[in-house]
């Protein structure tokens, strides 16, 4: 009996301990009026409501003036009521522009319409006494100190620097591996480390390996740190696994400095160092006396919130985000990973309107239905497409067809033309391009030895030689034949590459691990560190269910190794994570982009077609994008483009309905039939 009681006490203690380590459950309740309670906390559960002027109106947006003030991770309050948002402080510091004395924080507005303050070398008690751009040092207004000068506090330094270990140090300047005091690492979003992140007192270029995967105390957070020599290490930081604001109590990891959203945040920070008053040191938008740019400020604020607090926002309901981050504008810069995948279906048009997409968005944003509208021939207007920007479908109900105009093309000799070869981007100043028999030709070009400054000054079949003549000019020369000496691939005939200083038939021949600095010499068009490389999926392909496509989700993204051996994948050059992406299909499944170990036989066909198309009559600089391909090699070109789309975007169109690939890409029926051929090929072989 006593033993049972001891076991029961131990069990209860263990359960209490577990509960104390659990994240709170955070969920949304129905909307409330602005004078009502909007928040409650009990038994590790938080319930939040949106504050509205008229909550009974379902289509009314949340209040722009009131919100529920949840500003703490501790959730120490049991109840909260809607409060009015604080107005931004508009008082102007000394030296700033003003219209009246009421505008100034201290003192008065001068006749020159500047807030009065202490001038350079005048006596002062603290920083606020001095006009911008001065600060108070040793009781005198002095100039802000440049990086490298001694300091005692951040406000002693110029705006792009802070005080680190007694010296003014530029923000985001310390390289990977440099030591840093962890306590001074982070200050209002500012970092001294180049990549914004540090660990164990060292600046590190960390990238979160599983950005959307929930974590735990046992798994921690894995980051990839790369070095200049191409090697890498995996670092696990358990303390970066933090409670999210979701109804399942999940934890998520902080972003690393090398993650895309964080690099955008760093770029914004670095561009926001404007010469305000030194008291405003660290403000990341504009001085309080500057005119506001609502869009710019909102966008920058969004980026900052997502970079620093992404772990709070994953799987959160909108009412939580709108209350916890009242300045966050969900209609701007909303990260794609926050939204669930929309479901795409096809529907034949019943009218002659130009609408190609209709979207139905549920209030919870958990279900998004997008209907692609088309006529029987998969197109409505010649040369149009339905361009879908992923974020736009969450905020618009209809979208129209867009004309596919190619504005101001840059023409090269040999390009296809209708009546002109003049484009605003043309830089050909040596000679005039004219359209003759639907081909762009250089007027009065005779043969080699014509003067030139770049390859496009020469006709098809020629290049501009880098070896200058006695007159210090360059001359057009005929493209070099097989086995001729060369220095660049553009000197060789279009189907040849300059390999070991000789023109060889080596395009796309180099296997992973073979020497090359030129991507087109490599089979997979990838070269790293002087070697051809290959991307392979970390997971076992024998485990696949969906052909050669990897299904994924926010907890299981796409781990990829870049390897330097064609068959032995243990020779890893570096590792990375590809994004798990939504596609255009009638379900919420996500798939990983294809890697180079997928569909090897089909890829060989793609390379064979590419090499065949390189035997063209286009300019040496247009060999990889020849405008004559659709005309002179129509059948091969259509197959080539279909395979190119398949390998680059096939995971987006995999298992999509018939009209979708054709309508969205603007490549109509012939490419859709090619996709059908590809998937029949997959099933048979």
C-alpha positions in Angstrom: 0.0 0.0 0.0 2.8 2.4 1.0 4.6 1.5 -2.3 1.5 2.4 -4.3 1.3 5.8 -2.6 4.9 6.5 -3.3 4.4 5.5 -7.0 1.3 7.7 -7.2 3.1 10.7 -5.6 6.1 10.2 -8.0 3.7 10.0 -11.0 1.8 13.2 -9.9 5.1 15.0 -9.4 6.3 13.9 -12.8 3.0 15.1 -14.4 3.2 18.5 -12.7 6.8 18.8 -13.8 5.8 18.0 -17.4 2.9 20.5 -17.3 5.3 23.2 -16.1 7.5 22.6 -19.2 4.6 22.5 -21.6 3.6 25.4 -23.9 0.3 27.1 -23.3 -2.6 26.3 -25.7 -3.5 29.5 -27.5 -6.8 29.7 -29.4 -9.2 32.3 -30.8 -12.7 32.8 -29.6 -15.5 34.8 -31.2 -15.0 38.5 -31.7 -15.9 41.0 -29.0 -16.8 44.7 -28.7 -14.0 47.2 -28.0 -15.2 47.7 -24.4 -15.3 43.9 -23.5 -12.8 41.4 -22.2 -10.7 39.9 -25.0 -8.3 37.6 -23.1 -8.4 34.8 -20.5 -5.7 32.5 -19.1 -6.4 29.4 -17.0 -4.9 26.0 -16.6 -2.2 26.6 -19.3 -4.8 27.7 -21.9 -5.0 31.2 -23.4 -8.2 32.3 -25.2 -8.1 35.5 -27.3 -10.7 37.5 -29.2 -10.5 40.2 -31.8 -11.7 43.6 -30.9 -14.3 45.0 -33.2 -16.6 47.9 -33.4 -19.5 45.7 -34.6 -18.5 42.0 -34.0 -21.9 40.8 -35.2 -20.8 41.8 -38.7 -18.8 38.9 -40.0 -17.3 40.8 -42.9 -16.0 43.7 -40.7 -12.3 43.9 -40.3 -10.8 44.1 -36.8 -10.5 47.5 -35.2 -7.7 49.7 -36.4 -7.7 51.6 -33.1 -8.2 48.8 -30.5 -6.5 45.5 -29.8 -6.0 42.9 -27.1 -2.7 43.8 -25.4 -0.9 40.4 -25.2 2.7 41.5 -25.1 4.4 38.8 -22.9 5.4 35.1 -23.2 4.6 34.6 -19.5 0.9 35.2 -19.8 0.8 36.3 -16.2 -2.6 38.0 -16.5 -5.8 36.1 -16.0 -8.0 38.6 -17.9 -7.4 41.5 -20.3 -9.8 44.0 -22.0 -9.5 45.7 -25.4 -7.3 48.8 -25.3 -6.7 51.6 -27.7 -3.4 51.6 -29.6 -0.9 54.2 -28.4 -0.2 57.0 -30.9 3.3 57.2 -32.1 5.4 59.8 -30.3 5.5 62.8 -32.6 7.6 65.1 -30.4 10.8 66.2 -32.1 14.2 66.1 -30.6 16.6 69.1 -30.7 17.8 69.9 -34.2 14.8 68.3 -35.9 12.4 70.2 -38.1 9.3 71.8 -36.5 6.4 74.2 -37.2 5.7 75.4 -33.7 7.1 74.9 -30.2 4.4 72.3 -29.5 6.2 70.0 -31.9 9.4 70.0 -29.8 10.1 67.5 -27.0 12.0 70.2 -25.0 12.7 73.9 -25.6 11.1 75.8 -28.4 10.9 76.0 -32.2 13.4 78.5 -33.7 12.6 81.0 -36.5 14.5 78.6 -38.8 11.9 76.0 -37.9 14.3 73.7 -35.9 13.8 72.6 -32.3 16.3 74.5 -30.2 19.2 72.7 -28.4 22.8 72.9 -27.5 25.3 73.4 -30.3 28.7 71.8 -30.9 31.1 72.3 -27.9 28.4 73.9 -25.7 27.9 72.4 -22.2 25.3 69.7 -21.7 24.0 67.3 -19.0 22.9 64.4 -21.3 22.4 63.5 -24.9 18.9 65.0 -25.2 20.3 68.5 -24.6 22.3 68.5 -27.9 21.0 69.0 -31.4 21.4 66.3 -33.9 23.9 65.0 -35.0 25.8 65.6 -31.8 26.0 63.8 -28.5 26.9 64.7 -24.9 30.4 63.4 -23.9 32.2 64.8 -20.8 29.5 67.4 -20.4 30.0 68.9 -23.9 28.1 68.4 -27.1 30.5 66.6 -29.5 30.4 64.9 -32.9 29.4 61.2 -33.0 32.4 58.9 -33.0 33.4 56.9 -36.0 34.0 53.1 -35.9 37.2 52.3 -34.1 37.1 55.3 -31.7 36.7 54.7 -27.9 33.2 54.9 -26.4 31.2 54.2 -23.2 27.7 53.8 -24.7 26.0 53.3 -28.0 24.9 56.9 -28.3 28.5 58.0 -28.5 28.8 56.4 -31.9 27.6 57.1 -35.4 24.2 55.5 -36.3 25.6 52.5 -38.1 27.7 51.5 -35.1 27.3 50.7 -31.4 29.7 50.6 -28.4 31.3 47.1 -28.2 34.1 46.5 -25.7 34.8 50.2 -25.4 35.1 50.8 -29.1 32.6 52.0 -31.7 31.9 49.0 -33.9 29.9 48.8 -37.1 26.8 46.7 -36.8 26.8 43.5 -38.9 30.6 43.7 -39.4 32.1 40.8 -37.4 32.9 37.8 -39.6 32.0 34.2 -38.9 34.3 32.9 -36.2 35.1 36.2 -34.5 34.5 36.3 -30.7 31.7 38.4 -29.3 30.3 38.9 -25.8 26.9 37.2 -25.9 25.4 39.9 -23.7 26.1 42.5 -26.2 25.3 40.4 -29.2 21.7 41.5 -29.7 20.3 45.0 -29.1 16.9 46.0 -30.4 17.4 43.8 -33.4 20.9 45.0 -34.1 23.8 42.6 -34.2 27.5 43.1 -34.5 27.8 39.8 -36.3 27.8 39.9 -40.1 25.1 37.3 -40.3 23.1 38.5 -37.3 23.6 35.3 -35.2 26.1 34.0 -32.6 26.5 31.0 -30.4 28.9 30.3 -27.4 30.5 33.7 -27.7 31.3 33.4 -31.5 29.7 34.9 -34.5 28.3 32.2 -36.8 26.6 32.1 -40.2 23.8 29.8 -39.1 20.9 28.5 -41.3 18.0 26.7 -39.7 17.8 23.2 -41.2 14.1 22.6 -40.5 12.5 26.1 -40.6 8.9 24.9 -40.3 9.4 21.8 -38.1 8.1 21.9 -34.6 10.8 21.1 -32.0 11.2 19.8 -28.4 13.7 19.9 -25.6 15.0 16.5 -26.8 15.4 17.4 -30.5 16.5 21.0 -30.1 17.2 23.2 -33.2 19.7 22.1 -35.8 21.6 24.7 -37.8 24.0 24.4 -40.7 27.2 26.4 -40.4 29.3 26.6 -43.6 33.0 27.6 -43.9 34.9 29.3 -46.7 36.5 26.1 -47.9 33.0 24.6 -48.5 32.9 22.3 -45.5 30.1 22.6 -42.9 29.1 21.5 -39.4 25.7 20.9 -37.8 25.1 22.8 -34.5 22.2 21.9 -32.2 21.0 24.8 -30.0 18.3 23.5 -27.6 17.6 26.9 -26.0 16.4 28.2 -29.4 13.4 25.9 -29.3 10.6 28.2 -28.0 6.9 28.0 -27.5 4.7 29.1 -30.4 1.4 30.8 -30.2 -0.8 28.0 -31.5 -3.7 25.8 -30.3 -1.6 22.6 -30.1 1.1 24.0 -27.8 3.9 23.3 -30.4 7.4 24.7 -30.1 9.4 26.1 -33.1 13.0 27.2 -33.6 14.4 30.7 -34.0 15.6 31.5 -37.5 19.3 31.6 -38.3 21.1 34.6 -39.8 21.4 32.8 -43.2 17.7 32.2 -43.6 16.0 34.2 -46.3 13.6 36.1 -44.0 16.5 37.0 -41.7 18.8 38.2 -44.4 16.0 40.5 -45.6 15.7 41.8 -42.1 19.5 42.5 -41.9 19.4 44.3 -45.3 16.6 46.5 -44.0 18.5 47.2 -40.8 21.7 48.2 -42.7 19.8 50.5 -45.0 17.9 52.2 -42.2 20.8 54.0 -40.4 19.8 57.6 -41.1 21.2 60.6 -39.2 18.5 61.1 -36.6 19.0 62.3 -33.1 21.4 60.1 -31.1 18.7 59.3 -28.6 16.9 57.5 -31.5 19.9 55.1 -31.8 18.6 51.7 -32.9 15.3 52.9 -34.5 15.0 50.9 -37.7 12.8 53.1 -39.9 12.8 56.9 -39.9 13.4 59.8 -37.5 10.2 60.9 -35.7 10.3 64.2 -37.5 10.4 62.6 -41.0 7.4 62.2 -43.2 6.0 58.7 -42.8 5.9 56.2 -45.6 3.2 53.9 -44.5 3.9 51.2 -47.0 7.6 51.1 -46.4 7.3 51.2 -42.6 4.7 48.5 -42.6 6.8 46.3 -44.9 9.9 46.8 -42.9 8.0 46.1 -39.7 6.5 42.9 -41.1 10.0 41.7 -42.1 11.4 42.4 -38.6 8.5 40.7 -36.8 8.7 37.6 -39.0 12.5 37.4 -38.7 12.6 37.7 -34.9 9.3 36.1 -33.9 8.6 33.5 -36.6 8.3 30.8 -34.0 5.3 32.6 -32.5 3.5 32.8 -35.8 3.7 29.2 -37.2 0.3 27.6 -37.0 -1.2 30.7 -35.3 -4.7 31.8 -36.1 -5.0 35.3 -37.5 -6.7 36.8 -34.5 -3.6 35.8 -32.4 -1.2 37.5 -34.8 -3.3 40.6 -35.0 -3.4 41.0 -31.3 0.2 40.0 -30.4 1.6 42.0 -33.2 -0.9 44.9 -33.8 1.5 46.6 -36.2 1.8 43.5 -38.4 0.0 43.9 -41.7 -1.0 40.4 -42.9 -1.6 41.7 -46.4 2.0 42.7 -46.9 5.0 40.4 -47.0 3.1 37.5 -45.6 5.6 34.5 -45.6 4.4 31.8 -47.9 5.1 29.1 -45.3 2.4 30.6 -43.0 -0.4 29.7 -45.3 -1.8 26.3 -46.1 -1.8 25.2 -49.7 -4.7 26.4 -51.9 -6.6 23.8 -53.8 -6.7 24.3 -57.6 -9.5 23.0 -59.9 -10.4 23.6 -63.5 -13.7 24.9 -64.9 -14.8 25.7 -68.4 -15.7 29.4 -68.9 -19.4 30.2 -69.4 -18.8 33.8 -70.7 -16.3 35.8 -72.7 -14.7 37.7 -69.8 -11.0 37.9 -69.3 -11.1 36.4 -65.8 -8.9 33.3 -65.5 -8.9 32.7 -61.7 -11.5 32.8 -59.0 -10.6 32.4 -55.3 -12.7 31.5 -52.4 -10.9 32.1 -49.1 -12.5 30.8 -45.9 -12.3 33.1 -42.8 -9.9 30.7 -41.0 -7.6 30.6 -44.1 -7.4 26.9 -43.6 -9.2 26.2 -46.9 -8.4 28.2 -50.1 -10.1 27.1 -53.3 -8.8 28.5 -56.5 -10.6 27.8 -59.7 -8.8 28.2 -63.1 -11.2 29.2 -65.8 -10.5 28.3 -69.4 -12.2 27.6 -72.8 -12.0 24.3 -74.6 -8.7 25.1 -76.2 -7.0 25.9 -72.9 -6.6 29.6 -73.8 -8.8 32.7 -74.1 -6.7 35.3 -75.8 -3.6 34.8 -78.0 -0.3 35.4 -76.2 -1.8 35.6 -72.7 -1.3 33.7 -69.4 -2.8 33.6 -66.0 0.1 34.7 -63.7 -0.4 33.6 -60.1 1.5 35.4 -57.4 1.2 33.0 -54.5 0.4 35.7 -51.9 -2.1 37.5 -54.0 -4.7 34.7 -54.1 -5.3 35.1 -50.4 -6.5 38.7 -50.8 -8.1 38.9 -54.2 -11.2 37.1 -55.5 -10.6 37.4 -59.2 -7.6 37.6 -61.5 -7.5 38.5 -65.2 -5.4 37.1 -68.1 -2.2 39.1 -68.7 -0.6 39.7 -72.1 2.8 38.2 -72.5 4.6 41.2 -73.9 8.4 41.1 -74.1 9.3 44.7 -73.6 12.3 46.3 -75.2 14.2 43.1 -76.1 17.9 43.2 -76.6 18.6 42.0 -80.2 21.7 40.2 -81.3 22.8 39.5 -84.8 21.0 36.4 -86.1 17.9 36.9 -83.9 14.4 36.4 -85.4 12.7 39.7 -86.2 9.5 41.0 -87.8 10.4 44.5 -89.0 12.9 45.9 -86.6 16.0 45.0 -84.5 16.1 48.1 -82.4 15.4 47.7 -78.6 16.1 50.1 -75.8 18.4 47.6 -74.2 20.6 47.3 -77.3 24.2 48.5 -76.6 25.4 47.8 -80.1 26.9 51.2 -80.9 29.6 50.0 -83.3 27.1 49.0 -86.0 23.4 49.2 -86.9 21.2 46.1 -86.7 18.6 45.8 -89.5 15.9 43.2 -90.1 16.5 41.3 -93.4 14.3 38.3 -94.3 13.2 38.0 -90.6 16.8 38.0 -89.4 18.8 40.7 -87.6 22.0 41.4 -89.4 24.7 44.0 -88.9 24.6 46.6 -91.7 27.6 46.6 -94.0 29.3 43.7 -92.1 31.6 42.0 -94.6 33.9 39.4 -93.0 36.4 38.8 -90.2 38.9 41.5 -89.2 36.1 44.1 -88.7 36.8 46.3 -85.6 34.8 45.3 -82.5 34.6 45.9 -78.8 32.5 43.0 -77.8 31.1 39.8 -79.3 27.7 41.3 -80.3 29.6 43.7 -82.7 30.3 40.7 -84.8 28.0 38.7 -87.1 26.7 35.1 -86.6 29.6 32.7 -86.8 32.1 35.3 -85.4 33.4 36.4 -82.0 35.4 39.5 -80.9 39.0 38.4 -80.3 40.5 39.5 -77.0 44.0 39.8 -78.6 44.5 43.4 -79.7 46.1 44.2 -83.0 49.0 46.7 -83.4 46.4 49.5 -83.6 45.2 48.6 -80.1 41.8 47.4 -81.5 40.0 44.1 -81.3 38.9 42.3 -84.5 36.0 39.9 -85.3 37.2 36.4 -85.9 35.5 33.2 -87.1 34.4 30.9 -84.4 36.9 28.2 -83.8 36.4 24.6 -85.1 36.8 21.3 -83.2 40.3 20.9 -81.6 41.3 24.5 -82.2 43.0 26.5 -79.4 40.7 28.8 -77.4 40.5 30.8 -74.2 36.7 31.1 -73.8 33.8 28.9 -74.9 32.2 31.8 -76.8 35.1 31.7 -79.2 34.2 28.1 -80.2 31.5 27.0 -82.6 28.1 27.0 -80.8 28.1 23.2 -80.0 31.7 23.2 -78.7 33.1 24.3 -75.3 36.6 25.5 -74.5 37.9 22.5 -72.5 41.6 22.6 -71.4 42.2 25.5 -73.9 40.9 23.5 -76.9 37.4 23.6 -78.5 35.9 20.2 -77.7 32.5 18.5 -78.0 32.2 18.4 -74.2 29.0 20.3 -73.3 27.2 18.5 -70.4 29.8 15.7 -70.4 31.5 16.2 -67.0 30.3 13.8 -64.3 30.2 14.7 -60.7 33.7 14.9 -59.3 35.4 15.8 -62.6 37.3 19.1 -62.8 35.5 22.1 -64.2 34.7 25.7 -63.3 32.2 26.1 -66.1 28.6 24.8 -65.3 27.8 23.9 -68.9 30.7 21.5 -69.1 29.0 19.5 -66.3 26.2 17.0 -66.9 24.0 18.6 -64.3 25.0 22.2 -65.1 26.4 22.7 -61.6 30.1 23.5 -60.8 31.4 24.2 -57.3 35.0 24.8 -56.2 36.5 23.7 -59.5 34.4 20.4 -59.7 31.2 19.3 -61.4 28.7 18.4 -58.7 25.3 16.7 -58.4 22.4 17.3 -56.1 20.9 14.2 -54.4 18.2 13.7 -52.0 19.3 12.5 -48.5 16.4 10.1 -48.1 16.2 6.7 -49.7 14.4 6.8 -53.0 13.2 3.2 -52.6 10.8 4.6 -49.9 9.0 6.7 -52.4 5.3 6.3 -53.1 4.7 9.1 -55.6 6.9 8.1 -58.5 10.1 10.1 -58.1 8.6 13.1 -56.3 9.1 13.5 -52.6 6.0 14.5 -50.6 6.8 16.9 -47.7 5.2 19.2 -45.1 6.2 21.9 -42.7 7.7 19.2 -40.3 9.6 17.3 -43.0 11.2 19.5 -45.6 13.7 18.7 -48.4 17.3 17.7 -47.2 19.7 17.8 -50.2 23.4 16.8 -50.4 25.7 18.4 -53.1 28.1 15.5 -53.9 31.4 15.2 -55.9 30.9 11.6 -57.1 28.5 10.3 -59.7 27.5 7.1 -57.8 29.1 7.3 -54.3 27.0 9.9 -52.4 29.3 9.9 -49.4 31.6 12.4 -51.1 29.5 15.4 -49.8 30.6 18.9 -50.8 28.0 20.6 -48.7 24.4 20.1 -47.6 21.3 22.4 -47.9 17.6 22.4 -47.5 15.2 23.0 -50.5 11.9 24.5 -49.8 8.8 22.3 -49.4 6.5 23.9 -51.9 2.8 24.0 -52.6 1.7 23.1 -56.1 -1.3 23.7 -58.3 -3.3 20.6 -57.6 -6.7 19.7 -56.0 -5.2 18.8 -52.6 -3.0 20.3 -50.0 0.0 18.1 -50.7 3.4 19.7 -51.0 6.4 18.2 -52.9 10.1 18.8 -53.0 11.9 20.2 -56.1 13.5 17.4 -58.2 17.2 16.7 -57.6 19.7 15.3 -60.1 19.2 11.7 -59.1 15.5 11.8 -60.2 14.4 10.4 -63.6 18.0 9.7 -64.9 16.8 8.3 -68.3 14.5 11.2 -68.9 17.3 13.6 -67.9 19.6 12.0 -70.5 16.9 12.7 -73.1 16.8 16.4 -71.9 20.6 16.7 -72.3 20.6 15.0 -75.7 18.0 17.5 -77.0 19.9 20.4 -75.5 23.2 19.4 -77.3 21.2 18.9 -80.5 19.8 22.4 -80.2 23.2 23.9 -79.7 24.1 23.1 -83.3 22.3 26.3 -84.3 22.8 29.3 -86.5 22.4 31.9 -83.7 25.0 34.3 -82.4 27.7 32.9 -80.1 26.2 34.8 -77.1 22.7 33.4 -77.8 23.7 29.8 -78.2 21.8 28.8 -75.0 18.7 30.9 -75.8 18.4 30.8 -79.6 15.3 32.6 -80.9 15.4 30.4 -84.0 14.7 27.2 -82.1 10.9 27.5 -82.2 11.1 28.1 -86.0 13.8 25.8 -87.3 13.6 23.0 -84.7 10.0 23.3 -83.6 9.4 19.6 -82.5 12.7 19.3 -80.6 12.3 22.7 -79.1 8.8 21.9 -77.7 10.1 18.7 -76.2 13.1 20.4 -74.8 11.0 23.2 -73.1 8.6 20.7 -71.8 11.4 18.7 -70.2 13.0 21.9 -68.9 9.8 22.9 -67.2 9.4 19.4 -65.9 12.8 19.3 -64.2 12.5 22.8 -62.8 8.8 23.1 -61.9 7.5 19.6 -62.3 6.8 19.2 -58.5 4.4 22.2 -58.7 2.3 20.6 -61.5 2.6 17.0 -60.4 -0.9 15.5 -60.2 -2.6 18.8 -61.2 -5.7 18.9 -63.4 -5.5 19.1 -67.2 -5.9 22.8 -67.8 -3.7 24.1 -65.0 -0.2 23.7 -66.4 -1.3 25.1 -69.7 -3.1 28.1 -68.4 -0.7 29.2 -65.6 2.5 28.8 -67.7 1.0 30.3 -70.9 2.5 27.4 -72.8 -0.9 25.9 -73.9 -1.7 22.5 -75.3 1.5 21.3 -76.7 3.4 21.3 -73.4 0.4 19.8 -71.6 0.5 16.9 -74.0 4.2 16.6 -73.4 3.5 16.4 -69.6 1.0 13.6 -70.4 3.7 11.8 -72.4 6.2 12.2 -69.5 3.8 10.7 -66.9 2.9 7.8 -69.3 6.6 7.3 -69.6 7.0 7.2 -65.8 4.2 4.6 -65.4 5.5 2.3 -68.1 9.2 2.4 -67.2 
